Amino acid sequence: MALRLGEQVGLEMPDIWPVYKGSSFNIWEPDTGTYYDSAVADEMIEHLHDKRLTQHSKSASAFAAQEHATTDNPDTLPCLHARITFRDVARATDTRSLIAALVPGERVIVHQAPYLLRVAGTPTDEAFLLGVLSSMPCDWQARRSVELHMTFEQLGLLSIPDPGKGNPVRDRVVEITGRLAAVDDRFAEWASEVGVPVGSANDEATKRDLIHELDACVAHLYGLDEDDLEVIYTTFDEKRPERYLDRLAAVIEHFRRLT
């Protein structure tokens, strides 16, 4: 029987994690298979834990808002859990300007793909935010100002239409987003917290229909009407105003059931 190298010399092979960059993910695609590098998991956990402990005392750091019990526990490190990340390099001339995704745990991310740290709220709030950020109505808004980079400052300027928990359209955004994001068992814990099954939207037709419904729900929460939707989808690619007409028709079909 053939043995692996680690078994032959009596050593335990270390866990290796992929290191993500911007092209490592896409909208509703958490892992493209393209990585910046790889890293030894234990070394990364130790390094990131020490780094977080240091940053917790700095008021400008997002970690400053965390409870001490969270910061002191290495099991709560973001790299171990699913989290929202987005591409830093994003231009108005690209197919999409705001490219965000829920990426799985056991990943390290370089600075070209900033991530959002949840210091309050719940995974359902996280799902709602991801749904809005991944919609074309929100992206159309981002394309008005994005030139070369999607920075935290530009992200913070975006209007996020949140009617609060209990709103049926918001709840539907959470459900749709959860199903689209939880593509496999790497997201089982997050999907359980959101209340959706894993892998329920992997069929291409189902996925496409849910994406169109999500656009409709987000447009409804923004308070848009059908004329507004026509402007969004016919000006999203100003050189090809006909490019998204089929998507517009599908979105309006869902939109009319909401109004």
C-alpha positions as CSV (number, residue, x, y, z in Angstrom):
1,M,0.0,0.0,0.0
2,A,1.4,3.4,-1.0
3,L,1.9,5.9,1.8
4,R,1.9,9.7,1.8
5,L,5.1,11.5,2.5
6,G,4.0,12.5,6.0
7,E,3.1,9.0,6.9
8,Q,6.4,7.6,5.7
9,V,8.5,9.9,7.9
10,G,6.1,9.8,10.8
11,L,5.0,13.4,10.5
12,E,1.5,15.0,10.4
13,M,1.0,17.0,7.3
14,P,-0.1,20.6,8.1
15,D,-3.5,21.9,7.0
16,I,-3.1,24.3,4.0
17,W,-5.5,27.1,3.3
18,P,-6.0,28.9,0.0
19,V,-5.2,32.6,0.0
20,Y,-7.9,34.6,-1.7
21,K,-7.6,37.6,-4.0
22,G,-10.3,39.5,-5.9
23,S,-10.6,37.0,-8.7
24,S,-11.0,34.1,-6.2
25,F,-14.7,34.8,-6.0
26,N,-17.6,36.4,-8.0
27,I,-21.2,37.2,-7.4
28,W,-22.9,34.0,-6.2
29,E,-19.6,32.1,-6.8
30,P,-17.7,31.9,-3.6
31,D,-14.7,30.0,-5.0
32,T,-13.5,30.4,-8.6
33,G,-10.4,28.1,-7.9
34,T,-8.1,31.0,-8.7
35,Y,-5.9,31.9,-5.7
36,Y,-3.2,34.3,-4.7
37,D,-1.2,31.7,-2.8
38,S,-1.6,29.1,0.0
39,A,-0.7,29.3,3.7
40,V,-0.3,26.9,6.6
41,A,-3.5,27.1,8.7
42,D,-1.9,27.0,12.2
43,E,0.6,29.7,11.4
44,M,-2.1,31.9,10.0
45,I,-4.4,31.4,13.0
46,E,-1.6,32.3,15.4
47,H,-0.6,35.4,13.3
48,L,-4.1,36.7,12.8
49,H,-5.0,36.1,16.5
50,D,-2.0,38.1,17.6
51,K,-2.8,40.8,15.1
52,R,-6.4,41.0,16.3
53,L,-5.4,41.3,19.9
54,T,-3.1,44.2,19.0
55,Q,-5.8,46.0,16.9
56,H,-8.5,45.6,19.5
57,S,-6.9,48.4,21.5
58,K,-6.9,50.8,18.6
59,S,-10.0,52.9,18.3
60,A,-9.7,53.1,14.5
61,S,-9.8,49.4,14.1
62,A,-13.1,47.5,13.5
63,F,-12.0,45.0,16.1
64,A,-12.2,47.7,18.8
65,A,-16.0,47.2,18.7
66,Q,-15.7,43.6,19.6
67,E,-16.3,42.2,23.1
68,H,-13.1,41.1,24.9
69,A,-14.4,37.6,25.2
70,T,-14.7,37.4,21.4
71,T,-11.3,38.9,20.7
72,D,-9.6,36.7,23.2
73,N,-11.0,33.5,21.7
74,P,-9.1,32.4,18.6
75,D,-12.1,30.2,17.6
76,T,-14.0,33.4,16.6
77,L,-11.4,34.6,14.1
78,P,-13.1,35.7,10.9
79,C,-10.8,33.5,8.8
80,L,-12.5,30.4,10.4
81,H,-16.0,31.4,9.4
82,A,-18.1,32.4,6.4
83,R,-17.9,36.2,5.8
84,I,-18.8,38.8,3.2
85,T,-15.9,40.1,1.0
86,F,-15.8,42.3,-2.0
87,R,-13.4,43.2,-4.8
88,D,-11.3,46.3,-4.3
89,V,-10.6,46.7,-8.0
90,A,-13.9,47.6,-9.6
91,R,-14.6,50.1,-12.5
92,A,-17.8,51.5,-14.0
93,T,-16.6,50.0,-17.3
94,D,-16.6,46.5,-15.9
95,T,-19.6,44.2,-16.3
96,R,-20.3,44.7,-12.6
97,S,-18.7,47.3,-10.3
98,L,-19.7,46.0,-6.9
99,I,-18.7,42.3,-6.7
100,A,-19.4,40.8,-3.3
101,A,-19.7,37.3,-2.1
102,L,-20.0,35.1,1.0
103,V,-16.7,33.2,1.1
104,P,-16.2,30.0,3.2
105,G,-14.2,29.8,6.3
106,E,-10.6,28.4,6.4
107,R,-9.5,31.0,3.9
108,V,-7.0,33.9,4.1
109,I,-7.8,37.0,2.1
110,V,-5.3,39.6,0.8
111,H,-6.0,43.4,0.9
112,Q,-7.4,43.4,-2.7
113,A,-10.5,41.7,-1.3
114,P,-11.6,43.6,1.9
115,Y,-14.1,41.8,4.1
116,L,-16.9,43.0,6.3
117,L,-16.6,42.3,10.0
118,R,-19.9,41.6,11.8
119,V,-19.6,43.0,15.3
120,A,-23.3,43.3,15.9
121,G,-26.5,41.8,14.4
122,T,-27.1,38.3,13.2
123,P,-26.3,36.1,10.2
124,T,-29.8,37.1,8.9
125,D,-28.7,40.7,8.9
126,E,-25.5,39.6,7.1
127,A,-27.6,37.8,4.5
128,F,-29.8,40.8,3.9
129,L,-26.8,43.1,3.4
130,L,-25.2,40.6,1.0
131,G,-28.5,40.4,-1.0
132,V,-28.7,44.1,-1.4
133,L,-25.0,44.5,-2.3
134,S,-25.3,41.7,-4.9
135,S,-28.4,43.2,-6.7
136,M,-28.2,45.3,-9.8
137,P,-30.2,48.2,-8.4
138,C,-27.6,48.6,-5.7
139,D,-24.7,48.1,-8.2
140,W,-26.3,50.8,-10.5
141,Q,-26.0,53.2,-7.6
142,A,-22.3,52.2,-7.1
143,R,-21.5,52.7,-10.8
144,R,-22.4,56.4,-10.5
145,S,-19.2,57.1,-8.5
146,V,-16.8,54.1,-8.7
147,E,-13.8,54.8,-10.9
148,L,-10.9,52.4,-10.0
149,H,-11.5,51.0,-6.6
150,M,-14.4,50.0,-4.4
151,T,-13.2,51.3,-1.0
152,F,-14.7,51.1,2.4
153,E,-15.5,54.8,2.1
154,Q,-17.4,54.3,-1.1
155,L,-19.2,51.3,0.3
156,G,-20.3,53.4,3.3
157,L,-21.8,56.0,1.0
158,L,-24.2,53.5,-0.6
159,S,-27.9,53.7,0.5
160,I,-29.1,50.4,2.0
161,P,-32.9,50.3,2.2
162,D,-33.5,48.4,5.4
163,P,-37.2,48.4,6.6
164,G,-36.3,46.4,9.7
165,K,-36.9,42.8,10.8
166,G,-40.4,41.4,10.2
167,N,-40.9,43.1,6.9
168,P,-41.9,40.3,4.5
169,V,-39.9,41.6,1.5
170,R,-36.8,41.9,3.7
171,D,-37.4,38.4,5.0
172,R,-37.6,37.2,1.4
173,V,-34.3,38.9,0.5
174,V,-32.7,37.0,3.5
175,E,-34.2,33.7,2.3
176,I,-33.1,34.2,-1.4
177,T,-29.6,35.3,-0.4
178,G,-29.2,32.5,2.0
179,R,-30.1,29.9,-0.7
180,L,-27.9,31.5,-3.3
181,A,-24.9,31.9,-1.0
182,A,-25.0,28.5,0.8
183,V,-23.8,26.5,-2.2
184,D,-22.4,23.5,-0.3
185,D,-21.5,22.1,3.1
186,R,-18.8,24.7,3.7
187,F,-21.6,27.0,4.5
188,A,-23.7,24.6,6.6
189,E,-23.3,26.5,9.9
190,W,-24.1,29.8,8.4
191,A,-27.1,28.4,6.4
192,S,-28.5,26.8,9.6
193,E,-28.3,30.2,11.4
194,V,-30.0,31.9,8.5
195,G,-32.6,29.1,8.2
196,V,-32.1,27.9,4.7
197,P,-31.0,24.5,3.2
198,V,-27.6,24.0,1.7
199,G,-27.3,23.6,-2.0
200,S,-31.0,24.4,-2.8
201,A,-30.3,26.9,-5.5
202,N,-27.5,25.2,-7.5
203,D,-29.7,24.3,-10.4
204,E,-29.1,27.0,-13.0
205,A,-32.7,27.8,-13.8
206,T,-33.6,28.1,-10.1
207,K,-30.5,30.2,-9.4
208,R,-31.3,32.6,-12.3
209,D,-34.9,33.0,-11.2
210,L,-33.9,33.7,-7.6
211,I,-31.4,36.4,-8.8
212,H,-34.2,38.1,-10.8
213,E,-36.6,37.9,-7.8
214,L,-33.8,39.4,-5.5
215,D,-33.4,42.4,-7.9
216,A,-37.2,42.9,-7.7
217,C,-37.3,42.7,-3.9
218,V,-34.4,45.1,-3.5
219,A,-36.0,47.5,-6.0
220,H,-39.2,47.4,-4.1
221,L,-37.3,48.2,-0.8
222,Y,-35.7,51.2,-2.6
223,G,-39.1,52.4,-3.5
224,L,-38.6,52.2,-7.2
225,D,-41.2,51.9,-9.9
226,E,-41.2,50.2,-13.3
227,D,-39.9,53.3,-15.0
228,D,-37.0,53.4,-12.6
229,L,-36.2,49.8,-13.3
230,E,-36.2,50.5,-17.1
231,V,-33.7,53.3,-16.5
232,I,-31.5,51.0,-14.4
233,Y,-31.3,48.1,-16.8
234,T,-31.1,50.1,-20.0
235,T,-28.3,52.4,-18.7
236,F,-26.3,49.8,-16.8
237,D,-24.2,49.2,-19.9
238,E,-24.5,52.6,-21.6
239,K,-22.8,51.3,-24.8
240,R,-25.3,48.3,-25.1
241,P,-28.7,49.5,-23.7
242,E,-30.3,46.3,-24.9
243,R,-27.9,44.0,-23.0
244,Y,-30.1,43.5,-19.9
245,L,-33.6,43.7,-21.5
246,D,-34.3,40.0,-20.8
247,R,-33.3,40.4,-17.2
248,L,-35.5,43.6,-17.0
249,A,-38.5,41.7,-18.2
250,A,-37.9,38.9,-15.7
251,V,-37.4,41.3,-12.8
252,I,-40.5,43.3,-13.7
253,E,-42.5,40.0,-13.6
254,H,-41.5,39.4,-10.0
255,F,-41.8,43.1,-9.2
256,R,-45.4,43.2,-10.1
257,R,-46.2,40.5,-7.6
258,L,-44.8,42.7,-4.9
259,T,-46.7,45.9,-5.7
